[in-house]
Amino acid sequence: MKVLYDHQSFTGVPYGGVSRYFFELMRSFAKRTDIEFELSLRLSNNEYLDQASFSRHLRYRSLAQVRNVHRVASVLNRLYSLRRVKAGKYDIFHPTYYHRYFLDALGNKPFVISFHDATSERYGKLYPEVGEGLYDLKKVLLRRADCIIAVSEFSKQEILRYFTVEPDKIKVIHLGTTLGDYASASEYTTPPLQAPYLLYVGKRGLYKNFTGFFRAIQPVLQRYPDVHLICAGGGAFSKDEQTLFHSARLANRVHYRPASDASLLALYKHARAFVFPSLNEGFGIPVLEAYSGGCATVLSNRSSLPEVAADAALYFDPEDDESMAEAIERIITDDALCADLSLKGIERLKNFSCDKTACQTLEVYQSLH
Protein backbone atom coordinates (compact mmCIF):
# COMPACT_ATOMS: atom_id res chain seq x y z
CA MET A 1 0.00 0.00 0.00
CA LYS A 2 1.22 3.50 -0.84
CA VAL A 3 0.04 6.77 0.72
CA LEU A 4 0.56 10.22 -0.79
CA TYR A 5 0.95 13.18 1.58
CA ASP A 6 0.98 16.72 0.24
CA HIS A 7 2.95 19.91 0.90
CA GLN A 8 0.45 22.06 2.77
CA SER A 9 1.53 21.96 6.43
CA PHE A 10 5.23 21.98 5.46
CA THR A 11 5.07 25.23 3.46
CA GLY A 12 5.82 28.66 4.91
CA VAL A 13 6.41 27.88 8.59
CA PRO A 14 9.45 26.17 10.16
CA TYR A 15 7.55 24.69 13.10
CA GLY A 16 3.96 23.81 13.97
CA GLY A 17 1.80 21.17 15.59
CA VAL A 18 0.21 19.98 12.34
CA SER A 19 3.50 19.55 10.48
CA ARG A 20 4.94 17.81 13.55
CA TYR A 21 2.01 15.39 13.52
CA PHE A 22 2.57 14.43 9.87
CA PHE A 23 6.35 14.31 10.31
CA GLU A 24 6.02 11.85 13.23
CA LEU A 25 3.52 9.78 11.23
CA MET A 26 5.92 9.48 8.30
CA ARG A 27 8.88 8.86 10.59
CA SER A 28 7.03 5.92 12.16
CA PHE A 29 6.00 4.57 8.75
CA ALA A 30 9.60 4.82 7.50
CA LYS A 31 10.48 2.06 10.01
CA ARG A 32 7.81 -0.31 8.62
CA THR A 33 7.77 -2.64 5.61
CA ASP A 34 3.99 -2.89 5.23
CA ILE A 35 3.47 0.68 3.98
CA GLU A 36 5.08 3.02 1.46
CA PHE A 37 4.53 6.75 1.30
CA GLU A 38 5.53 9.83 -0.66
CA LEU A 39 5.65 13.44 0.52
CA SER A 40 4.96 15.69 -2.49
CA LEU A 41 7.07 18.68 -1.52
CA ARG A 42 9.56 20.78 -3.47
CA LEU A 43 10.34 23.85 -1.30
CA SER A 44 10.30 23.99 2.51
CA ASN A 45 12.08 25.43 5.54
CA ASN A 46 10.38 23.00 7.91
CA GLU A 47 12.77 22.20 10.76
CA TYR A 48 11.44 18.71 11.45
CA LEU A 49 12.20 17.58 7.92
CA ASP A 50 15.88 18.37 8.49
CA GLN A 51 16.01 15.03 10.29
CA ALA A 52 14.16 13.13 7.56
CA SER A 53 15.58 10.90 4.85
CA PHE A 54 12.15 10.60 3.21
CA SER A 55 11.95 14.16 1.81
CA ARG A 56 14.05 15.53 -1.03
CA HIS A 57 12.86 19.14 -0.90
CA LEU A 58 15.00 22.25 -1.35
CA ARG A 59 15.45 24.76 1.47
CA TYR A 60 15.23 28.52 0.89
CA ARG A 61 16.37 29.86 4.26
CA SER A 62 18.37 32.75 2.83
CA LEU A 63 15.26 33.97 0.96
CA ALA A 64 12.79 33.45 3.80
CA GLN A 65 12.57 37.17 4.64
CA VAL A 66 11.94 38.24 1.03
CA ARG A 67 8.41 39.54 0.54
CA ASN A 68 5.98 37.03 -1.00
CA VAL A 69 8.59 34.24 -1.17
CA HIS A 70 6.42 31.91 0.93
CA ARG A 71 3.47 32.57 -1.36
CA VAL A 72 5.57 31.69 -4.41
CA ALA A 73 6.84 28.53 -2.66
CA SER A 74 3.26 27.57 -1.81
CA VAL A 75 2.08 27.97 -5.42
CA LEU A 76 5.01 25.93 -6.77
CA ASN A 77 4.44 23.23 -4.14
CA ARG A 78 0.74 23.09 -4.97
CA LEU A 79 1.42 22.68 -8.68
CA TYR A 80 3.84 19.86 -7.91
CA SER A 81 1.39 18.15 -5.52
CA LEU A 82 -1.37 18.44 -8.11
CA ARG A 83 0.88 16.71 -10.61
CA ARG A 84 1.54 13.88 -8.14
CA VAL A 85 -2.19 13.55 -7.38
CA LYS A 86 -3.01 13.33 -11.10
CA ALA A 87 -0.24 10.76 -11.66
CA GLY A 88 -2.23 8.41 -9.43
CA LYS A 89 0.71 6.32 -8.19
CA TYR A 90 -0.73 5.80 -4.72
CA ASP A 91 -3.60 4.00 -3.00
CA ILE A 92 -4.63 6.61 -0.40
CA PHE A 93 -4.28 10.39 -0.43
CA HIS A 94 -3.85 12.20 2.90
CA PRO A 95 -3.68 16.01 2.51
CA THR A 96 -1.90 17.80 5.36
CA TYR A 97 -4.28 20.79 5.59
CA TYR A 98 -7.60 22.12 4.32
CA HIS A 99 -7.00 23.38 0.75
CA ARG A 100 -9.31 21.81 -1.85
CA TYR A 101 -6.97 22.11 -4.88
CA PHE A 102 -6.86 18.31 -5.40
CA LEU A 103 -10.57 17.44 -5.38
CA ASP A 104 -11.16 17.51 -9.14
CA ALA A 105 -7.94 15.59 -9.84
CA LEU A 106 -8.47 12.80 -7.31
CA GLY A 107 -10.75 10.62 -9.42
CA ASN A 108 -11.97 7.62 -7.42
CA LYS A 109 -8.92 7.41 -5.14
CA PRO A 110 -9.91 7.40 -1.44
CA PHE A 111 -8.69 10.24 0.75
CA VAL A 112 -8.36 10.69 4.50
CA ILE A 113 -8.37 14.01 6.32
CA SER A 114 -7.11 14.74 9.83
CA PHE A 115 -9.14 17.16 11.95
CA HIS A 116 -7.19 18.74 14.80
CA ASP A 117 -9.56 21.29 16.32
CA ALA A 118 -12.49 23.59 15.66
CA THR A 119 -10.68 26.74 16.74
CA SER A 120 -11.61 28.54 13.52
CA GLU A 121 -15.29 27.63 14.00
CA ARG A 122 -15.38 28.37 17.71
CA TYR A 123 -13.30 31.57 17.71
CA GLY A 124 -13.18 32.69 14.07
CA LYS A 125 -15.44 35.71 14.54
CA LEU A 126 -13.71 36.79 17.75
CA TYR A 127 -10.18 36.15 16.41
CA PRO A 128 -10.24 36.23 12.56
CA GLU A 129 -6.48 35.42 12.60
CA VAL A 130 -7.26 31.79 13.49
CA GLY A 131 -8.85 31.27 10.09
CA GLU A 132 -12.48 32.39 10.02
CA GLY A 133 -12.65 31.56 6.30
CA LEU A 134 -11.70 27.91 6.80
CA TYR A 135 -15.24 26.78 7.58
CA ASP A 136 -16.42 26.42 3.97
CA LEU A 137 -13.25 24.58 2.96
CA LYS A 138 -13.56 22.19 5.88
CA LYS A 139 -17.22 21.59 5.11
CA VAL A 140 -16.46 20.47 1.55
CA LEU A 141 -13.46 18.32 2.54
CA LEU A 142 -15.15 16.62 5.50
CA ARG A 143 -18.13 15.74 3.31
CA ARG A 144 -15.95 14.34 0.50
CA ALA A 145 -13.40 12.47 2.67
CA ASP A 146 -13.68 8.71 2.94
CA CYS A 147 -12.55 8.84 6.56
CA ILE A 148 -11.94 11.65 9.05
CA ILE A 149 -9.29 11.21 11.74
CA ALA A 150 -10.05 13.23 14.88
CA VAL A 151 -7.15 13.62 17.33
CA SER A 152 -9.42 13.36 20.39
CA GLU A 153 -12.96 12.46 21.35
CA PHE A 154 -13.42 16.17 22.04
CA SER A 155 -12.40 16.97 18.43
CA LYS A 156 -14.87 14.38 17.15
CA GLN A 157 -17.67 16.06 19.09
CA GLU A 158 -16.58 19.43 17.68
CA ILE A 159 -16.88 18.04 14.13
CA LEU A 160 -20.40 16.79 14.89
CA ARG A 161 -21.28 20.13 16.47
CA TYR A 162 -20.21 22.31 13.54
CA PHE A 163 -20.53 20.04 10.49
CA THR A 164 -23.04 17.60 9.04
CA VAL A 165 -21.01 14.38 9.08
CA GLU A 166 -21.89 10.76 9.75
CA PRO A 167 -20.38 9.85 13.16
CA ASP A 168 -19.26 6.46 11.80
CA LYS A 169 -16.97 8.22 9.31
CA ILE A 170 -14.89 9.69 12.17
CA LYS A 171 -12.09 7.68 13.76
CA VAL A 172 -10.52 9.00 16.99
CA ILE A 173 -6.75 8.49 17.07
CA HIS A 174 -4.80 10.10 19.91
CA LEU A 175 -1.38 11.64 19.34
CA GLY A 176 2.03 10.89 20.84
CA THR A 177 5.33 12.63 21.43
CA THR A 178 8.96 11.71 20.84
CA LEU A 179 10.35 14.46 23.09
CA GLY A 180 11.57 11.84 25.57
CA ASP A 181 14.00 10.62 22.89
CA TYR A 182 16.18 13.60 23.78
CA ALA A 183 16.71 12.42 27.37
CA SER A 184 20.44 11.90 26.83
CA ALA A 185 21.04 15.41 25.47
CA SER A 186 23.53 17.45 27.51
CA GLU A 187 21.07 20.33 28.07
CA TYR A 188 18.82 17.93 29.94
CA THR A 189 21.00 17.82 33.05
CA THR A 190 21.61 21.55 33.49
CA PRO A 191 18.84 23.58 35.16
CA PRO A 192 17.94 26.51 32.89
CA LEU A 193 17.36 28.70 35.96
CA GLN A 194 18.64 28.37 39.52
CA ALA A 195 15.35 29.64 40.98
CA PRO A 196 12.09 27.61 41.02
CA TYR A 197 9.94 28.39 37.98
CA LEU A 198 6.59 27.74 36.34
CA LEU A 199 6.74 26.83 32.65
CA TYR A 200 4.48 28.11 29.87
CA VAL A 201 5.04 26.66 26.37
CA GLY A 202 4.02 27.85 22.89
CA LYS A 203 2.04 30.72 21.43
CA ARG A 204 0.60 33.23 23.87
CA GLY A 205 -2.04 35.15 21.91
CA LEU A 206 -5.77 34.87 21.36
CA TYR A 207 -7.47 31.78 22.84
CA LYS A 208 -4.17 30.59 24.36
CA ASN A 209 -5.14 32.91 27.23
CA PHE A 210 -1.66 33.88 28.41
CA THR A 211 -2.63 37.44 29.35
CA GLY A 212 -5.51 36.22 31.51
CA PHE A 213 -3.23 33.67 33.12
CA PHE A 214 -0.55 36.26 33.90
CA ARG A 215 -3.13 38.64 35.36
CA ALA A 216 -4.48 35.88 37.61
CA ILE A 217 -1.12 34.77 38.99
CA GLN A 218 0.38 38.22 39.66
CA PRO A 219 -0.69 38.26 43.33
CA VAL A 220 0.68 34.72 43.76
CA LEU A 221 4.05 35.70 42.31
CA GLN A 222 4.09 38.73 44.61
CA ARG A 223 3.54 36.43 47.62
CA TYR A 224 6.29 34.02 46.55
CA PRO A 225 9.19 36.25 45.41
CA ASP A 226 11.54 33.35 44.65
CA VAL A 227 9.23 31.87 41.96
CA HIS A 228 9.85 32.79 38.31
CA LEU A 229 7.94 32.20 35.05
CA ILE A 230 9.60 30.91 31.87
CA CYS A 231 7.84 31.15 28.52
CA ALA A 232 9.31 28.75 25.96
CA GLY A 233 8.77 29.18 22.22
CA GLY A 234 5.96 31.23 20.75
CA GLY A 235 8.24 34.11 19.73
CA ALA A 236 10.06 36.73 21.81
CA PHE A 237 8.03 38.99 24.08
CA SER A 238 6.16 41.81 22.35
CA LYS A 239 6.37 45.42 23.56
CA ASP A 240 2.88 45.06 25.03
CA GLU A 241 3.95 41.98 26.97
CA GLN A 242 7.09 43.69 28.24
CA THR A 243 4.97 46.65 29.36
CA LEU A 244 2.62 44.24 31.14
CA PHE A 245 5.50 42.60 33.02
CA HIS A 246 7.05 45.95 33.96
CA SER A 247 3.77 47.42 35.19
CA ALA A 248 3.33 44.35 37.43
CA ARG A 249 6.93 44.85 38.67
CA LEU A 250 7.73 41.31 37.60
CA ALA A 251 9.85 41.94 34.49
CA ASN A 252 12.95 40.47 36.13
CA ARG A 253 11.08 37.25 36.94
CA VAL A 254 9.49 36.51 33.55
CA HIS A 255 11.89 35.00 31.01
CA TYR A 256 11.70 34.00 27.37
CA ARG A 257 13.51 30.92 26.04
CA PRO A 258 13.57 29.68 22.43
CA ALA A 259 12.72 25.98 22.30
CA SER A 260 14.62 23.23 20.54
CA ASP A 261 13.48 19.73 21.47
CA ALA A 262 16.47 19.09 23.73
CA SER A 263 16.26 22.46 25.53
CA LEU A 264 12.48 22.07 25.89
CA LEU A 265 12.91 18.73 27.61
CA ALA A 266 15.36 20.35 30.05
CA LEU A 267 12.81 23.10 30.77
CA TYR A 268 10.11 20.54 31.58
CA LYS A 269 12.53 18.43 33.62
CA HIS A 270 13.48 21.25 36.01
CA ALA A 271 10.19 23.18 36.20
CA ARG A 272 8.06 23.24 39.32
CA ALA A 273 5.10 22.73 37.01
CA PHE A 274 3.93 23.17 33.43
CA VAL A 275 0.87 25.45 33.17
CA PHE A 276 -1.55 25.33 30.19
CA PRO A 277 -4.32 27.97 30.48
CA SER A 278 -5.64 27.54 26.91
CA LEU A 279 -9.36 27.94 26.22
CA ASN A 280 -9.31 25.47 23.32
CA GLU A 281 -7.06 22.55 22.34
CA GLY A 282 -7.82 19.74 19.91
CA PHE A 283 -5.38 17.51 21.76
CA GLY A 284 -2.62 19.30 23.70
CA ILE A 285 0.77 17.80 22.82
CA PRO A 286 2.61 19.92 25.46
CA VAL A 287 0.82 17.86 28.14
CA LEU A 288 2.56 14.70 26.88
CA GLU A 289 5.82 16.63 26.52
CA ALA A 290 5.58 17.64 30.18
CA TYR A 291 5.04 14.01 31.16
CA SER A 292 8.16 13.10 29.15
CA GLY A 293 10.13 15.39 31.46
CA GLY A 294 8.44 14.12 34.62
CA CYS A 295 6.87 17.56 35.08
CA ALA A 296 3.73 18.17 37.15
CA THR A 297 0.96 19.71 35.02
CA VAL A 298 -1.60 22.39 35.91
CA LEU A 299 -4.22 22.61 33.18
CA SER A 300 -7.29 24.41 31.96
CA ASN A 301 -10.37 22.23 32.53
CA ARG A 302 -11.56 22.95 28.97
CA SER A 303 -11.70 21.14 25.62
CA SER A 304 -9.53 18.02 25.19
CA LEU A 305 -7.18 18.57 28.13
CA PRO A 306 -9.07 16.48 30.74
CA GLU A 307 -9.40 13.70 28.14
CA VAL A 308 -5.64 13.63 27.56
CA ALA A 309 -4.45 14.17 31.13
CA ALA A 310 -7.19 12.32 33.08
CA ASP A 311 -6.18 12.31 36.77
CA ALA A 312 -2.54 13.23 36.04
CA ALA A 313 -3.10 17.00 36.36
CA LEU A 314 -4.37 19.72 38.63
CA TYR A 315 -7.19 21.63 36.89
CA PHE A 316 -8.53 25.21 36.98
CA ASP A 317 -11.18 27.28 35.24
CA PRO A 318 -9.22 29.35 32.67
CA GLU A 319 -11.76 32.19 32.80
CA ASP A 320 -11.74 32.48 36.59
CA ASP A 321 -8.75 34.38 38.01
CA GLU A 322 -9.35 33.03 41.50
CA SER A 323 -9.43 29.42 40.27
CA MET A 324 -6.14 29.88 38.37
CA ALA A 325 -4.44 31.61 41.30
CA GLU A 326 -5.55 28.94 43.74
CA ALA A 327 -4.22 26.11 41.53
CA ILE A 328 -0.86 27.85 41.05
CA GLU A 329 -0.50 28.52 44.77
CA ARG A 330 -1.21 24.85 45.53
CA ILE A 331 1.43 23.62 43.09
CA ILE A 332 4.00 26.08 44.46
CA THR A 333 3.44 25.14 48.11
CA ASP A 334 2.57 21.43 48.05
CA ASP A 335 5.65 19.25 47.43
CA ALA A 336 3.69 16.00 47.86
CA LEU A 337 1.13 17.09 45.23
CA CYS A 338 3.95 17.95 42.81
CA ALA A 339 5.61 14.57 43.28
CA ASP A 340 2.29 12.73 42.92
CA LEU A 341 1.38 14.53 39.69
CA SER A 342 4.85 13.88 38.28
CA LEU A 343 4.50 10.11 38.87
CA LYS A 344 0.94 10.05 37.51
CA GLY A 345 2.08 11.89 34.38
CA ILE A 346 4.88 9.39 33.70
CA GLU A 347 2.33 6.58 34.06
CA ARG A 348 -0.27 8.35 31.91
CA LEU A 349 2.28 8.83 29.10
CA LYS A 350 2.36 5.03 28.59
CA ASN A 351 -1.07 5.31 26.93
CA PHE A 352 0.32 7.45 24.09
CA SER A 353 3.04 7.02 21.48
CA CYS A 354 3.75 8.14 17.91
CA ASP A 355 4.12 4.52 16.81
CA LYS A 356 0.68 3.73 18.28
CA THR A 357 -0.76 6.72 16.40
CA ALA A 358 0.85 5.44 13.18
CA CYS A 359 -0.38 1.89 13.73
CA GLN A 360 -4.00 3.03 14.19
CA THR A 361 -3.69 5.37 11.19
CA LEU A 362 -2.45 2.46 9.06
CA GLU A 363 -5.56 0.51 10.09
CA VAL A 364 -7.66 3.38 8.71
CA TYR A 365 -5.76 3.29 5.40
CA GLN A 366 -6.13 -0.50 5.17
CA SER A 367 -9.88 -0.27 5.77
CA LEU A 368 -10.18 1.94 2.65
CA HIS A 369 -7.83 -0.03 0.41
Salt bridges, closest charged atoms under 4 A:
GLU24 OE2 - ARG20 NE 2.93
GLU24 OE1 - ARG27 NH2 3.13
ASP34 OD2 - ARG32 NH2 2.93
GLU38 OE1 - LYS2 NZ 3.59
GLU38 OE2 - ARG84 NE 2.75
GLU47 OE2 - ARG59 NH2 3.81
GLU47 OE2 - ARG61 NH2 3.19
ASP50 OD1 - ARG59 NH1 2.14
ASP50 OD2 - ARG61 NH2 3.34
GLU121 OE1 - LYS138 NZ 2.92
GLU132 OE2 - LYS125 NZ 3.98
GLU158 OE1 - ARG122 NH2 2.92
GLU158 OE1 - ARG161 NH1 3.86
GLU241 OE2 - ARG204 NE 2.80
ASP261 OD2 - ARG20 NH2 3.05
GLU281 OE2 - LYS208 NZ 2.66
GLU307 OE2 - HIS174 NE2 2.84
ASP317 OD1 - ARG302 NH2 3.14
GLU319 OE1 - ARG302 NH2 2.86
ASP321 OD2 - ARG215 NE 2.79
GLU329 OE1 - ARG223 NH2 2.82
ASP335 OD1 - ARG272 NH2 2.70
ASP340 OD2 - LYS344 NZ 3.31
GLU347 OE1 - LYS350 NZ 3.03
ASP355 OD1 - LYS31 NZ 3.15
